[in-house]
Amino acid sequence: MKITIVGTGYVGLVTGACFSEVGIDVTCVDIDEKKIENLNKGILPIWEPGLEDLVKRNTENGRLHFSTKLSESLDEVNIVFGAVGTPPDEDGSADLQYVLEVAREVGRHINDYVIMVTKSTVPVGTAEKVRAALQEELDKRGADVDFDVASNPEFLKEGAAVNDFLKPDRIVVGTDSDRARKLMEKLYKPFTMNGHPVIFMDIVSSEMTKYAANSMLATKISFMNDIANLCEIVGADVNAVRKGIGSDRRIGPYFIYPGTGYGGSCFPKDVKALVKTAEHFGYDMAVLKAVEDVNQRQKSVLFAKAKKYFDGNLKGKTFGIWGLAFKPQTDDMREAPSLVIIEKLLAEGAKVKAYDPVAMEETKRVLGDKIEYAKDKYDAILDVDALFVVTEWPEFKVLNFKVIKKLLSENVIFDGRNIYDVEEVKNNGFKYFGIGVGDKL
Ligand SMILES: NC(=O)c1ccc[n+]([C@@H]2O[C@H](COP(=O)([O-])OP(=O)(O)OC[C@H]3O[C@@H](n4cnc5c(N)ncnc54)[C@H](O)[C@@H]3O)[C@@H](O)[C@H]2O)c1
């Protein structure tokens, strides 16, 4: 089987590498010439555990190819995946220009049956727009070529993307064609054989499933952040509350950790896009609007604590930040809470020294010389007034109190991920402010 994947970002590259790993001939296409040139040299555009090995192995064995020319990557191909970006439009709805351009390009060049599968996260009704765009191009050149469209949203998590793709909880495929369903069954057979189910459904439900999944996860996060903030006010310990509710099987222990708000390329834009879709159909997504509001507020919570601690004056203070990426195991800085915290600190006249195990280059690209870049986690807190823990990388999880006491000018920690034991930190002579735990301000 031969497939083409259009868009070689987080989703497209992982999808391509993983399909090639199970024996499928894959071409990954991108319009970014530099990206493809680098990939052909074995240089990856993103940092993702396990991906480099997978790409190297499958490029060397000839199953994974990279190209900038979609038109030349369609020969004998049965399935074309669209995995291009769907960034938010000015009003928050998903911008479909890249998705539809791929459909048009496919329509301009196919000569045999293909399934045009949308893997990008797209609002309900997009498959029909894809079908129309592709058909329009076929009509323009008077080509009578049969094709189907399908929706196959991606649920991988950055930081665990390879594992998630190879061992998915489930694969969702939306299609209205028996022919497409049979081909998709064949494509995913290596995964279903290993016990990972494909759930087939109609296209609209499949498109909706992706947004519902991300919105539910974002809701859990904002809910728990709200609870944590209230815990602080009433004097409850959110860690205890979390364990207390997480042991209820109807709630479960996952995704109920309070923090500095969700970021990344998906939750913020997908929550906004679903609210917009609902508005378009005349429905008010009241819960999701609140989820978004709470998240915006939460990104400033750590900063607000620091401002209060330093009596409202941060001018001339220096803050050491551990963790910049929006979550551990990725270098993705899109919508990272660290950016909001840093901008707020800088706006108050404070200085920032920061360290992240893999996202330093990405941060430099975004922030340039606005902050100081430390060479390691200890350098980041040398002579600073307080430590901010923003991303819970494993290397931050155990504190060497003796060392950090010597480095920090003032023994105060603002822990945006609640990764430390409150009593231990306090017993070692530190002031400790977590999210819903720690000292009172
Ligand atoms: N990143 C994630 O964790 C994740 C998870 C699930 C779903 N998604 C969804 O998948 C989609 C892609 O996300 P991503 O994070 O991989 O995006 P990305 O920005 O990392 O990659 C998109 C790629 O598409 C390329 N591209 C744009 N137009 C093109 C065209 N006409 N032809 C060829 N290439 C083109 C861009 O150059 C870029 O390399 C989005 O809809 C996103 O919401 C993302």
The ligand as an ORCA input file, in Angstrom:
! r2SCAN-3c Opt
* xyz 0 1
  N       0.160     19.145     17.114
  C      -0.663     18.283     17.694
  O      -0.409     17.794     18.802
  C      -1.937     17.874     17.007
  C      -2.628     16.750     17.483
  C      -3.805     16.374     16.832
  C      -4.271     17.119     15.767
  N      -3.596     18.216     15.342
  C      -4.107     18.936     14.172
  O      -3.363     18.533     13.028
  C      -3.189     19.626     12.119
  C      -1.705     19.860     11.885
  O      -1.120     20.242     13.103
  P       0.467     20.294     13.296
  O       0.698     20.635     14.730
  O       1.076     19.077     12.713
  O       0.790     21.572     12.373
  P       2.234     22.107     11.908
  O       2.085     23.568     11.784
  O       3.303     21.529     12.787
  O       2.427     21.462     10.450
  C       1.653     21.811      9.345
  C       2.539     21.692      8.114
  O       1.728     21.831      6.941
  C       2.529     22.460      5.948
  N       1.641     22.973      4.867
  C       0.777     24.017      4.903
  N       0.158     24.132      3.715
  C       0.617     23.148      2.929
  C       0.362     22.730      1.580
  N      -0.541     23.381      0.823
  N       1.012     21.683      1.098
  C       1.921     21.033      1.859
  N       2.220     21.367      3.121
  C       1.570     22.406      3.657
  C       3.277     23.526      6.723
  O       4.413     23.967      6.019
  C       3.627     22.750      8.008
  O       4.880     22.120      7.912
  C      -3.924     20.803     12.758
  O      -5.226     20.841     12.262
  C      -3.946     20.438     14.236
  O      -5.025     21.036     14.912
  C      -2.425     18.593     15.935
*
